[in-house]
Amino acid sequence: MPSINVSLKEGASADQLDAAKKQATDQGGKIVNEFKLVKGFTAEFPADKVHTLSSNEHINVEDDKQVTTQ
């Protein structure tokens, strides 16, 4: 399963983060890391279900990949 990063959009509440975590696990995902500075988490999530998380208006969903600086 691919890994995705999920973070709350500005103005979203902690309850909406909890709902996103529940949605991810209910659909077969596994939370592998929770962020401390940013409200969000990394999850291993079935590729064919990512669109269901992406449709949530309170969160951003991105592929988990290496980030580099120039």
All heavy atoms as TSV, in Angstrom:
chain	resi	resn	atom	element	x	y	z
A	1	MET	N	N	0.854	-1.186	0.000
A	1	MET	CA	C	0.000	0.000	0.000
A	1	MET	C	C	0.892	1.240	0.000
A	1	MET	O	O	1.875	1.295	0.728
A	1	MET	CB	C	-0.867	0.029	1.263
A	1	MET	CG	C	-2.085	-0.853	1.213
A	1	MET	SD	S	-3.294	-0.549	2.536
A	1	MET	CE	C	-2.474	-1.325	3.902
A	2	PRO	N	N	0.516	2.236	-0.789
A	2	PRO	CA	C	1.295	3.477	-0.786
A	2	PRO	C	C	1.071	4.259	0.505
A	2	PRO	O	O	0.050	4.111	1.172
A	2	PRO	CB	C	0.735	4.242	-1.988
A	2	PRO	CG	C	-0.611	3.660	-2.245
A	2	PRO	CD	C	-0.563	2.243	-1.763
A	3	SER	N	N	2.058	5.089	0.839
A	3	SER	CA	C	1.940	5.962	2.008
A	3	SER	C	C	1.476	7.337	1.564
A	3	SER	O	O	1.905	7.845	0.525
A	3	SER	CB	C	3.281	6.088	2.727
A	3	SER	OG	O	3.640	4.878	3.324
A	4	ILE	N	N	0.600	7.928	2.369
A	4	ILE	CA	C	0.102	9.275	2.094
A	4	ILE	C	C	0.242	10.125	3.353
A	4	ILE	O	O	0.248	9.609	4.467
A	4	ILE	CB	C	-1.382	9.271	1.656
A	4	ILE	CG1	C	-2.265	8.602	2.717
A	4	ILE	CG2	C	-1.546	8.614	0.305
A	4	ILE	CD1	C	-3.748	8.809	2.504
A	5	ASN	N	N	0.403	11.417	3.157
A	5	ASN	CA	C	0.403	12.378	4.256
A	5	ASN	C	C	-0.937	13.104	4.241
A	5	ASN	O	O	-1.389	13.563	3.194
A	5	ASN	CB	C	1.529	13.399	4.102
A	5	ASN	CG	C	2.887	12.785	4.319
A	5	ASN	OD1	O	3.062	11.934	5.168
A	5	ASN	ND2	N	3.857	13.215	3.532
A	6	VAL	N	N	-1.530	13.197	5.398
A	6	VAL	CA	C	-2.805	13.892	5.550
A	6	VAL	C	C	-2.588	15.018	6.560
A	6	VAL	O	O	-2.060	14.787	7.650
A	6	VAL	CB	C	-3.900	12.929	6.068
A	6	VAL	CG1	C	-5.203	13.668	6.307
A	6	VAL	CG2	C	-4.103	11.775	5.094
A	7	SER	N	N	-2.959	16.236	6.191
A	7	SER	CA	C	-2.840	17.369	7.113
A	7	SER	C	C	-4.120	18.190	7.067
A	7	SER	O	O	-4.812	18.237	6.051
A	7	SER	CB	C	-1.637	18.237	6.754
A	7	SER	OG	O	-1.745	18.727	5.439
A	8	LEU	N	N	-4.418	18.831	8.193
A	8	LEU	CA	C	-5.617	19.674	8.268
A	8	LEU	C	C	-5.405	20.975	7.525
A	8	LEU	O	O	-4.325	21.555	7.558
A	8	LEU	CB	C	-5.931	20.014	9.730
A	8	LEU	CG	C	-6.621	18.966	10.576
A	8	LEU	CD1	C	-6.904	19.534	11.956
A	8	LEU	CD2	C	-7.902	18.479	9.945
A	9	LYS	N	N	-6.429	21.430	6.869
A	9	LYS	CA	C	-6.401	22.747	6.248
A	9	LYS	C	C	-6.560	23.796	7.351
A	9	LYS	O	O	-7.072	23.514	8.436
A	9	LYS	CB	C	-7.521	22.877	5.227
A	9	LYS	CG	C	-7.302	22.004	4.012
A	9	LYS	CD	C	-8.390	22.218	2.978
A	9	LYS	CE	C	-8.103	21.372	1.747
A	9	LYS	NZ	N	-9.171	21.506	0.741
A	10	GLU	N	N	-6.128	24.997	7.053
A	10	GLU	CA	C	-6.233	26.094	8.011
A	10	GLU	C	C	-7.689	26.287	8.424
A	10	GLU	O	O	-8.599	26.267	7.591
A	10	GLU	CB	C	-5.697	27.383	7.380
A	10	GLU	CG	C	-5.553	28.514	8.367
A	10	GLU	CD	C	-4.853	29.721	7.765
A	10	GLU	OE1	O	-4.015	29.541	6.878
A	10	GLU	OE2	O	-5.155	30.835	8.209
A	11	GLY	N	N	-7.905	26.425	9.712
A	11	GLY	CA	C	-9.243	26.647	10.233
A	11	GLY	C	C	-10.000	25.379	10.585
A	11	GLY	O	O	-11.080	25.443	11.166
A	12	ALA	N	N	-9.449	24.215	10.241
A	12	ALA	CA	C	-10.112	22.953	10.568
A	12	ALA	C	C	-9.853	22.605	12.045
A	12	ALA	O	O	-8.821	22.961	12.600
A	12	ALA	CB	C	-9.610	21.839	9.665
A	13	SER	N	N	-10.787	21.900	12.640
A	13	SER	CA	C	-10.689	21.592	14.073
A	13	SER	C	C	-10.021	20.243	14.324
A	13	SER	O	O	-9.895	19.410	13.422
A	13	SER	CB	C	-12.088	21.567	14.690
A	13	SER	OG	O	-12.790	20.427	14.231
A	14	ALA	N	N	-9.626	20.024	15.566
A	14	ALA	CA	C	-9.040	18.747	15.973
A	14	ALA	C	C	-10.039	17.604	15.774
A	14	ALA	O	O	-9.643	16.478	15.468
A	14	ALA	CB	C	-8.585	18.822	17.429
A	15	ASP	N	N	-11.332	17.893	15.940
A	15	ASP	CA	C	-12.358	16.866	15.699
A	15	ASP	C	C	-12.335	16.399	14.247
A	15	ASP	O	O	-12.566	15.220	13.963
A	15	ASP	CB	C	-13.753	17.397	16.041
A	15	ASP	CG	C	-13.968	17.578	17.533
A	15	ASP	OD1	O	-13.234	16.954	18.325
A	15	ASP	OD2	O	-14.884	18.335	17.903
A	16	GLN	N	N	-12.045	17.309	13.336
A	16	GLN	CA	C	-11.989	16.941	11.928
A	16	GLN	C	C	-10.763	16.071	11.629
A	16	GLN	O	O	-10.807	15.197	10.771
A	16	GLN	CB	C	-12.038	18.192	11.055
A	16	GLN	CG	C	-13.423	18.815	11.115
A	16	GLN	CD	C	-13.470	20.267	10.716
A	16	GLN	OE1	O	-12.520	21.011	10.905
A	16	GLN	NE2	N	-14.606	20.690	10.182
A	17	LEU	N	N	-9.674	16.282	12.384
A	17	LEU	CA	C	-8.508	15.409	12.261
A	17	LEU	C	C	-8.856	14.012	12.754
A	17	LEU	O	O	-8.530	13.012	12.107
A	17	LEU	CB	C	-7.324	15.976	13.040
A	17	LEU	CG	C	-6.057	15.111	13.039
A	17	LEU	CD1	C	-5.523	14.917	11.622
A	17	LEU	CD2	C	-4.996	15.748	13.930
A	18	ASP	N	N	-9.535	13.935	13.888
A	18	ASP	CA	C	-9.959	12.632	14.412
A	18	ASP	C	C	-10.879	11.914	13.422
A	18	ASP	O	O	-10.772	10.702	13.217
A	18	ASP	CB	C	-10.669	12.799	15.758
A	18	ASP	CG	C	-9.729	13.226	16.873
A	18	ASP	OD1	O	-8.502	13.001	16.748
A	18	ASP	OD2	O	-10.219	13.779	17.874
A	19	ALA	N	N	-11.754	12.663	12.783
A	19	ALA	CA	C	-12.657	12.068	11.788
A	19	ALA	C	C	-11.871	11.546	10.582
A	19	ALA	O	O	-12.184	10.482	10.048
A	19	ALA	CB	C	-13.701	13.092	11.344
A	20	ALA	N	N	-10.835	12.277	10.166
A	20	ALA	CA	C	-10.004	11.831	9.040
A	20	ALA	C	C	-9.243	10.560	9.403
A	20	ALA	O	O	-9.112	9.644	8.583
A	20	ALA	CB	C	-9.038	12.935	8.622
A	21	LYS	N	N	-8.744	10.479	10.636
A	21	LYS	CA	C	-8.060	9.256	11.093
A	21	LYS	C	C	-9.018	8.077	11.071
A	21	LYS	O	O	-8.678	6.985	10.608
A	21	LYS	CB	C	-7.514	9.438	12.515
A	21	LYS	CG	C	-6.343	10.366	12.620
A	21	LYS	CD	C	-5.925	10.455	14.078
A	21	LYS	CE	C	-4.944	11.547	14.333
A	21	LYS	NZ	N	-4.613	11.680	15.757
A	22	LYS	N	N	-10.229	8.293	11.561
A	22	LYS	CA	C	-11.225	7.218	11.578
A	22	LYS	C	C	-11.579	6.796	10.159
A	22	LYS	O	O	-11.677	5.605	9.851
A	22	LYS	CB	C	-12.472	7.666	12.333
A	22	LYS	CG	C	-13.536	6.578	12.446
A	22	LYS	CD	C	-14.704	7.022	13.294
A	22	LYS	CE	C	-15.805	6.021	13.456
A	22	LYS	NZ	N	-15.879	4.886	12.585
A	23	GLN	N	N	-11.748	7.766	9.274
A	23	GLN	CA	C	-12.069	7.468	7.884
A	23	GLN	C	C	-10.942	6.638	7.259
A	23	GLN	O	O	-11.206	5.668	6.547
A	23	GLN	CB	C	-12.264	8.769	7.108
A	23	GLN	CG	C	-12.648	8.563	5.654
A	23	GLN	CD	C	-12.826	9.877	4.899
A	23	GLN	OE1	O	-12.562	10.953	5.420
A	23	GLN	NE2	N	-13.260	9.791	3.663
A	24	ALA	N	N	-9.698	6.993	7.541
A	24	ALA	CA	C	-8.560	6.265	6.976
A	24	ALA	C	C	-8.524	4.823	7.473
A	24	ALA	O	O	-8.360	3.891	6.681
A	24	ALA	CB	C	-7.259	6.979	7.320
A	25	THR	N	N	-8.698	4.626	8.763
A	25	THR	CA	C	-8.629	3.263	9.303
A	25	THR	C	C	-9.859	2.441	8.930
A	25	THR	O	O	-9.741	1.240	8.673
A	25	THR	CB	C	-8.427	3.266	10.830
A	25	THR	OG1	O	-9.465	4.011	11.463
A	25	THR	CG2	C	-7.073	3.856	11.201
A	26	ASP	N	N	-11.018	3.067	8.870
A	26	ASP	CA	C	-12.238	2.354	8.480
A	26	ASP	C	C	-12.157	1.826	7.043
A	26	ASP	O	O	-12.830	0.851	6.707
A	26	ASP	CB	C	-13.478	3.253	8.603
A	26	ASP	CG	C	-13.915	3.471	10.043
A	26	ASP	OD1	O	-13.364	2.816	10.953
A	26	ASP	OD2	O	-14.812	4.326	10.258
A	27	GLN	N	N	-11.346	2.474	6.214
A	27	GLN	CA	C	-11.247	2.072	4.813
A	27	GLN	C	C	-9.998	1.234	4.533
A	27	GLN	O	O	-9.559	1.121	3.394
A	27	GLN	CB	C	-11.294	3.306	3.921
A	27	GLN	CG	C	-12.640	3.990	4.009
A	27	GLN	CD	C	-12.753	5.163	3.072
A	27	GLN	OE1	O	-11.994	5.304	2.122
A	27	GLN	NE2	N	-13.713	6.019	3.335
A	28	GLY	N	N	-9.425	0.663	5.575
A	28	GLY	CA	C	-8.313	-0.260	5.392
A	28	GLY	C	C	-6.936	0.343	5.528
A	28	GLY	O	O	-5.937	-0.336	5.291
A	29	GLY	N	N	-6.846	1.598	5.920
A	29	GLY	CA	C	-5.547	2.238	6.091
A	29	GLY	C	C	-4.966	1.971	7.467
A	29	GLY	O	O	-5.659	1.539	8.393
A	30	LYS	N	N	-3.671	2.222	7.585
A	30	LYS	CA	C	-2.964	2.058	8.856
A	30	LYS	C	C	-2.158	3.323	9.112
A	30	LYS	O	O	-1.311	3.710	8.304
A	30	LYS	CB	C	-2.027	0.856	8.773
A	30	LYS	CG	C	-1.200	0.644	10.008
A	30	LYS	CD	C	-0.235	-0.520	9.828
A	30	LYS	CE	C	0.694	-0.596	11.024
A	30	LYS	NZ	N	1.779	-1.560	10.790
A	31	ILE	N	N	-2.423	3.993	10.239
A	31	ILE	CA	C	-1.687	5.202	10.591
A	31	ILE	C	C	-0.312	4.782	11.100
A	31	ILE	O	O	-0.204	4.000	12.034
A	31	ILE	CB	C	-2.453	6.036	11.634
A	31	ILE	CG1	C	-3.763	6.523	11.005
A	31	ILE	CG2	C	-1.606	7.209	12.120
A	31	ILE	CD1	C	-4.705	7.210	11.943
A	32	VAL	N	N	0.744	5.300	10.446
A	32	VAL	CA	C	2.104	4.905	10.795
A	32	VAL	C	C	2.888	6.014	11.482
A	32	VAL	O	O	3.937	5.766	12.060
A	32	VAL	CB	C	2.876	4.382	9.564
A	32	VAL	CG1	C	2.248	3.096	9.047
A	32	VAL	CG2	C	2.943	5.416	8.465
A	33	ASN	N	N	2.398	7.247	11.426
A	33	ASN	CA	C	3.088	8.364	12.079
A	33	ASN	C	C	2.088	9.496	12.295
A	33	ASN	O	O	1.277	9.783	11.432
A	33	ASN	CB	C	4.244	8.853	11.198
A	33	ASN	CG	C	5.087	9.902	11.878
A	33	ASN	OD1	O	5.255	9.893	13.084
A	33	ASN	ND2	N	5.641	10.806	11.097
A	34	GLU	N	N	2.162	10.114	13.464
A	34	GLU	CA	C	1.350	11.301	13.732
A	34	GLU	C	C	2.282	12.482	13.912
A	34	GLU	O	O	3.279	12.385	14.614
A	34	GLU	CB	C	0.483	11.086	14.975
A	34	GLU	CG	C	-0.571	10.022	14.747
A	34	GLU	CD	C	-1.634	9.993	15.821
A	34	GLU	OE1	O	-2.114	11.074	16.205
A	34	GLU	OE2	O	-1.974	8.888	16.258
A	35	PHE	N	N	1.971	13.589	13.253
A	35	PHE	CA	C	2.816	14.771	13.305
A	35	PHE	C	C	2.594	15.539	14.607
A	35	PHE	O	O	1.486	15.577	15.130
A	35	PHE	CB	C	2.525	15.701	12.126
A	35	PHE	CG	C	2.602	15.032	10.779
A	35	PHE	CD1	C	1.682	15.343	9.799
A	35	PHE	CD2	C	3.578	14.100	10.486
A	35	PHE	CE1	C	1.737	14.746	8.556
A	35	PHE	CE2	C	3.647	13.493	9.252
A	35	PHE	CZ	C	2.714	13.821	8.271
A	36	LYS	N	N	3.644	16.165	15.088
A	36	LYS	CA	C	3.565	16.961	16.318
A	36	LYS	C	C	3.381	18.449	16.023
A	36	LYS	O	O	2.587	19.111	16.657
A	36	LYS	CB	C	4.839	16.772	17.158
A	36	LYS	CG	C	5.123	15.343	17.531
A	36	LYS	CD	C	4.123	14.818	18.523
A	36	LYS	CE	C	4.503	13.414	18.928
A	36	LYS	NZ	N	3.413	12.579	19.278
A	37	LEU	N	N	4.113	18.977	15.051
A	37	LEU	CA	C	4.053	20.412	14.760
A	37	LEU	C	C	2.907	20.789	13.839
A	37	LEU	O	O	2.390	21.893	13.896
A	37	LEU	CB	C	5.378	20.886	14.139
A	37	LEU	CG	C	6.599	20.764	15.038
A	37	LEU	CD1	C	7.857	21.167	14.279
A	37	LEU	CD2	C	6.436	21.629	16.274
A	38	VAL	N	N	2.532	19.865	12.984
A	38	VAL	CA	C	1.447	20.080	12.033
A	38	VAL	C	C	0.343	19.103	12.406
A	38	VAL	O	O	0.621	17.956	12.739
A	38	VAL	CB	C	1.926	19.795	10.592
A	38	VAL	CG1	C	0.791	19.945	9.601
A	38	VAL	CG2	C	3.089	20.681	10.224
A	39	LYS	N	N	-0.888	19.535	12.361
A	39	LYS	CA	C	-1.995	18.620	12.653
A	39	LYS	C	C	-2.182	17.683	11.471
A	39	LYS	O	O	-2.683	18.083	10.420
A	39	LYS	CB	C	-3.279	19.401	12.919
A	39	LYS	CG	C	-3.227	20.224	14.186
A	39	LYS	CD	C	-4.507	20.996	14.373
A	39	LYS	CE	C	-4.417	21.891	15.588
A	39	LYS	NZ	N	-5.572	22.771	15.707
A	40	GLY	N	N	-1.706	16.441	11.629
A	40	GLY	CA	C	-1.819	15.494	10.546
A	40	GLY	C	C	-1.180	14.169	10.864
A	40	GLY	O	O	-0.745	13.920	11.991
A	41	PHE	N	N	-1.094	13.313	9.849
A	41	PHE	CA	C	-0.544	11.982	10.024
A	41	PHE	C	C	-0.118	11.396	8.688
A	41	PHE	O	O	-0.496	11.890	7.628
A	41	PHE	CB	C	-1.568	11.056	10.694
A	41	PHE	CG	C	-2.873	10.915	9.958
A	41	PHE	CD1	C	-3.075	9.891	9.037
A	41	PHE	CD2	C	-3.928	11.798	10.185
A	41	PHE	CE1	C	-4.280	9.761	8.363
A	41	PHE	CE2	C	-5.138	11.674	9.519
A	41	PHE	CZ	C	-5.315	10.651	8.601
A	42	THR	N	N	0.693	10.346	8.763
A	42	THR	CA	C	1.048	9.544	7.602
A	42	THR	C	C	0.336	8.209	7.744
A	42	THR	O	O	0.303	7.640	8.833
A	42	THR	CB	C	2.567	9.319	7.517
A	42	THR	OG1	O	3.215	10.583	7.412
A	42	THR	CG2	C	2.938	8.463	6.306
A	43	ALA	N	N	-0.224	7.733	6.649
A	43	ALA	CA	C	-0.922	6.451	6.679
A	43	ALA	C	C	-0.555	5.624	5.452
A	43	ALA	O	O	-0.310	6.177	4.382
A	43	ALA	CB	C	-2.432	6.663	6.710
A	44	GLU	N	N	-0.498	4.318	5.650
A	44	GLU	CA	C	-0.450	3.397	4.522
A	44	GLU	C	C	-1.905	3.179	4.154
A	44	GLU	O	O	-2.719	2.823	5.012
A	44	GLU	CB	C	0.233	2.099	4.927
A	44	GLU	CG	C	1.701	2.291	5.251
A	44	GLU	CD	C	2.358	1.036	5.780
A	44	GLU	OE1	O	1.662	0.064	6.134
A	44	GLU	OE2	O	3.597	1.038	5.864
A	45	PHE	N	N	-2.236	3.425	2.891
A	45	PHE	CA	C	-3.638	3.487	2.501
A	45	PHE	C	C	-3.831	2.850	1.134
A	45	PHE	O	O	-3.026	3.074	0.226
A	45	PHE	CB	C	-4.070	4.962	2.465
A	45	PHE	CG	C	-5.540	5.181	2.530
A	45	PHE	CD1	C	-6.239	5.022	3.719
A	45	PHE	CD2	C	-6.253	5.548	1.405
A	45	PHE	CE1	C	-7.615	5.235	3.777
A	45	PHE	CE2	C	-7.608	5.766	1.453
A	45	PHE	CZ	C	-8.294	5.600	2.641
A	46	PRO	N	N	-4.885	2.071	0.943
A	46	PRO	CA	C	-5.120	1.446	-0.364
A	46	PRO	C	C	-5.221	2.496	-1.479
A	46	PRO	O	O	-5.958	3.475	-1.358
A	46	PRO	CB	C	-6.461	0.723	-0.188
A	46	PRO	CG	C	-6.625	0.557	1.289
A	46	PRO	CD	C	-5.923	1.723	1.917
A	47	ALA	N	N	-4.460	2.289	-2.538
A	47	ALA	CA	C	-4.408	3.267	-3.638
A	47	ALA	C	C	-5.778	3.528	-4.254
A	47	ALA	O	O	-6.082	4.654	-4.646
A	47	ALA	CB	C	-3.438	2.786	-4.712
A	48	ASP	N	N	-6.622	2.513	-4.300
A	48	ASP	CA	C	-7.934	2.686	-4.924
A	48	ASP	C	C	-8.935	3.427	-4.041
A	48	ASP	O	O	-10.046	3.700	-4.462
A	48	ASP	CB	C	-8.508	1.341	-5.352
A	48	ASP	CG	C	-8.749	0.386	-4.188
A	48	ASP	OD1	O	-8.094	0.524	-3.133
A	48	ASP	OD2	O	-9.591	-0.520	-4.343
A	49	LYS	N	N	-8.540	3.791	-2.830
A	49	LYS	CA	C	-9.454	4.493	-1.922
A	49	LYS	C	C	-8.989	5.914	-1.587
A	49	LYS	O	O	-9.666	6.632	-0.863
A	49	LYS	CB	C	-9.599	3.708	-0.619
A	49	LYS	CG	C	-10.045	2.285	-0.834
A	49	LYS	CD	C	-11.284	2.012	-0.087
A	49	LYS	CE	C	-11.633	0.550	-0.305
A	49	LYS	NZ	N	-12.989	0.263	-0.164
A	50	VAL	N	N	-7.825	6.319	-2.102
A	50	VAL	CA	C	-7.286	7.647	-1.774
A	50	VAL	C	C	-8.267	8.753	-2.151
A	50	VAL	O	O	-8.399	9.746	-1.446
A	50	VAL	CB	C	-5.915	7.864	-2.451
A	50	VAL	CG1	C	-5.457	9.304	-2.318
A	50	VAL	CG2	C	-4.873	6.930	-1.841
A	51	HIS	N	N	-9.004	8.572	-3.243
A	51	HIS	CA	C	-9.947	9.611	-3.682
A	51	HIS	C	C	-11.005	9.895	-2.608
A	51	HIS	O	O	-11.518	10.999	-2.530
A	51	HIS	CB	C	-10.608	9.216	-4.995
A	51	HIS	CG	C	-11.532	8.040	-4.880
A	51	HIS	ND1	N	-11.074	6.745	-4.837
A	51	HIS	CD2	C	-12.875	7.964	-4.761
A	51	HIS	CE1	C	-12.102	5.927	-4.704
A	51	HIS	NE2	N	-13.209	6.633	-4.660
A	52	THR	N	N	-11.321	8.909	-1.762
A	52	THR	CA	C	-12.331	9.148	-0.729
A	52	THR	C	C	-11.814	10.111	0.326
A	52	THR	O	O	-12.566	10.938	0.830
A	52	THR	CB	C	-12.782	7.835	-0.060
A	52	THR	OG1	O	-11.674	7.219	0.578
A	52	THR	CG2	C	-13.388	6.884	-1.066
A	53	LEU	N	N	-10.519	10.014	0.660
A	53	LEU	CA	C	-9.939	10.980	1.597
A	53	LEU	C	C	-9.775	12.339	0.927
A	53	LEU	O	O	-10.001	13.369	1.551
A	53	LEU	CB	C	-8.577	10.499	2.096
A	53	LEU	CG	C	-8.562	9.480	3.212
A	53	LEU	CD1	C	-7.127	9.106	3.562
A	53	LEU	CD2	C	-9.276	9.985	4.447
A	54	SER	N	N	-9.385	12.339	-0.324
A	54	SER	CA	C	-9.155	13.595	-1.044
A	54	SER	C	C	-10.420	14.438	-1.151
A	54	SER	O	O	-10.344	15.654	-1.314
A	54	SER	CB	C	-8.623	13.312	-2.450
A	54	SER	OG	O	-7.389	12.648	-2.377
A	55	SER	N	N	-11.571	13.797	-1.067
A	55	SER	CA	C	-12.824	14.543	-1.194
A	55	SER	C	C	-13.227	15.249	0.107
A	55	SER	O	O	-14.167	16.030	0.114
A	55	SER	CB	C	-13.947	13.604	-1.642
A	55	SER	OG	O	-14.209	12.630	-0.646
A	56	ASN	N	N	-12.500	14.995	1.196
A	56	ASN	CA	C	-12.781	15.646	2.473
A	56	ASN	C	C	-12.310	17.101	2.393
A	56	ASN	O	O	-11.122	17.369	2.191
A	56	ASN	CB	C	-12.060	14.896	3.605
A	56	ASN	CG	C	-12.376	15.446	4.978
A	56	ASN	OD1	O	-12.556	16.645	5.157
A	56	ASN	ND2	N	-12.410	14.571	5.947
A	57	GLU	N	N	-13.222	18.040	2.582
A	57	GLU	CA	C	-12.899	19.458	2.407
A	57	GLU	C	C	-12.019	20.043	3.519
A	57	GLU	O	O	-11.524	21.162	3.382
A	57	GLU	CB	C	-14.194	20.270	2.306
A	57	GLU	CG	C	-15.024	20.246	3.580
A	57	GLU	CD	C	-16.338	21.001	3.447
A	57	GLU	OE1	O	-16.362	22.053	2.788
A	57	GLU	OE2	O	-17.331	20.523	3.999
A	58	HIS	N	N	-11.785	19.314	4.592
A	58	HIS	CA	C	-11.023	19.840	5.726
A	58	HIS	C	C	-9.572	19.382	5.762
A	58	HIS	O	O	-8.822	19.810	6.635
A	58	HIS	CB	C	-11.694	19.427	7.040
A	58	HIS	CG	C	-13.106	19.900	7.146
A	58	HIS	ND1	N	-13.450	21.229	7.280
A	58	HIS	CD2	C	-14.283	19.233	7.101
A	58	HIS	CE1	C	-14.761	21.350	7.329
A	58	HIS	NE2	N	-15.293	20.149	7.211
A	59	ILE	N	N	-9.160	18.532	4.810
A	59	ILE	CA	C	-7.798	17.991	4.845
A	59	ILE	C	C	-7.112	18.085	3.489
A	59	ILE	O	O	-7.754	18.181	2.453
A	59	ILE	CB	C	-7.779	16.518	5.323
A	59	ILE	CG1	C	-8.591	15.621	4.384
A	59	ILE	CG2	C	-8.252	16.403	6.755
A	59	ILE	CD1	C	-8.485	14.144	4.698
A	60	ASN	N	N	-5.771	18.089	3.537
A	60	ASN	CA	C	-4.932	17.971	2.349
A	60	ASN	C	C	-4.376	16.560	2.322
A	60	ASN	O	O	-3.966	16.033	3.365
A	60	ASN	CB	C	-3.765	18.960	2.404
A	60	ASN	CG	C	-4.223	20.392	2.367
A	60	ASN	OD1	O	-4.974	20.790	1.494
A	60	ASN	ND2	N	-3.769	21.173	3.325
A	61	VAL	N	N	-4.325	15.943	1.159
A	61	VAL	CA	C	-3.788	14.594	0.996
A	61	VAL	C	C	-2.680	14.644	-0.049
A	61	VAL	O	O	-2.885	15.154	-1.150
A	61	VAL	CB	C	-4.890	13.607	0.552
A	61	VAL	CG1	C	-4.316	12.211	0.346
A	61	VAL	CG2	C	-6.022	13.571	1.561
A	62	GLU	N	N	-1.490	14.157	0.332
A	62	GLU	CA	C	-0.337	14.152	-0.567
A	62	GLU	C	C	0.371	12.811	-0.480
A	62	GLU	O	O	0.354	12.168	0.568
A	62	GLU	CB	C	0.667	15.233	-0.166
A	62	GLU	CG	C	0.102	16.629	-0.096
A	62	GLU	CD	C	1.103	17.612	0.490
A	62	GLU	OE1	O	1.628	17.347	1.586
A	62	GLU	OE2	O	1.344	18.635	-0.161
A	63	ASP	N	N	1.042	12.425	-1.560
A	63	ASP	CA	C	1.895	11.246	-1.505
A	63	ASP	C	C	3.023	11.500	-0.524
A	63	ASP	O	O	3.560	12.613	-0.449
A	63	ASP	CB	C	2.500	10.947	-2.880
A	63	ASP	CG	C	1.479	10.449	-3.885
A	63	ASP	OD1	O	0.453	9.882	-3.459
A	63	ASP	OD2	O	1.702	10.630	-5.088
A	64	ASP	N	N	3.401	10.481	0.235
A	64	ASP	CA	C	4.538	10.575	1.142
A	64	ASP	C	C	5.782	10.290	0.327
A	64	ASP	O	O	5.948	9.191	-0.202
A	64	ASP	CB	C	4.391	9.559	2.282
A	64	ASP	CG	C	5.495	9.684	3.320
A	64	ASP	OD1	O	6.024	10.797	3.490
A	64	ASP	OD2	O	5.815	8.663	3.953
A	65	LYS	N	N	6.634	11.287	0.160
A	65	LYS	CA	C	7.853	11.106	-0.617
A	65	LYS	C	C	8.967	11.946	-0.042
A	65	LYS	O	O	8.734	12.814	0.805
A	65	LYS	CB	C	7.614	11.443	-2.086
A	65	LYS	CG	C	7.091	12.845	-2.323
A	65	LYS	CD	C	6.754	13.059	-3.783
A	65	LYS	CE	C	6.056	14.396	-3.967
A	65	LYS	NZ	N	5.626	14.606	-5.329
A	66	GLN	N	N	10.164	11.667	-0.483
A	66	GLN	CA	C	11.337	12.373	0.021
A	66	GLN	C	C	11.297	13.824	-0.407
A	66	GLN	O	O	10.963	14.141	-1.565
A	66	GLN	CB	C	12.601	11.706	-0.498
A	66	GLN	CG	C	13.866	12.306	0.055
A	66	GLN	CD	C	15.105	11.542	-0.388
A	66	GLN	OE1	O	15.020	10.597	-1.156
A	66	GLN	NE2	N	16.230	11.946	0.096
A	67	VAL	N	N	11.641	14.712	0.510
A	67	VAL	CA	C	11.697	16.144	0.237
A	67	VAL	C	C	13.150	16.579	0.311
A	67	VAL	O	O	13.881	16.188	1.222
A	67	VAL	CB	C	10.858	16.934	1.265
A	67	VAL	CG1	C	10.976	18.429	1.030
A	67	VAL	CG2	C	9.418	16.493	1.222
A	68	THR	N	N	13.580	17.375	-0.657
A	68	THR	CA	C	14.962	17.861	-0.662
A	68	THR	C	C	14.958	19.375	-0.754
A	68	THR	O	O	13.978	19.986	-1.177
A	68	THR	CB	C	15.745	17.275	-1.846
A	68	THR	OG1	O	15.108	17.659	-3.068
A	68	THR	CG2	C	15.816	15.752	-1.779
A	69	THR	N	N	16.070	19.960	-0.378
A	69	THR	CA	C	16.256	21.410	-0.527
A	69	THR	C	C	17.237	21.648	-1.652
A	69	THR	O	O	18.046	20.784	-1.997
A	69	THR	CB	C	16.782	22.052	0.769
A	69	THR	OG1	O	18.022	21.460	1.108
A	69	THR	CG2	C	15.784	21.865	1.887
A	70	GLN	N	N	17.197	22.808	-2.210
A	70	GLN	CA	C	18.093	23.106	-3.327
A	70	GLN	C	C	19.436	23.566	-2.851
A	70	GLN	O	O	19.652	24.087	-1.844
A	70	GLN	CB	C	17.479	24.173	-4.218
A	70	GLN	CG	C	16.224	23.664	-4.855
A	70	GLN	CD	C	15.628	24.705	-5.797
A	70	GLN	OE1	O	16.168	25.772	-6.008
A	70	GLN	NE2	N	14.493	24.379	-6.379
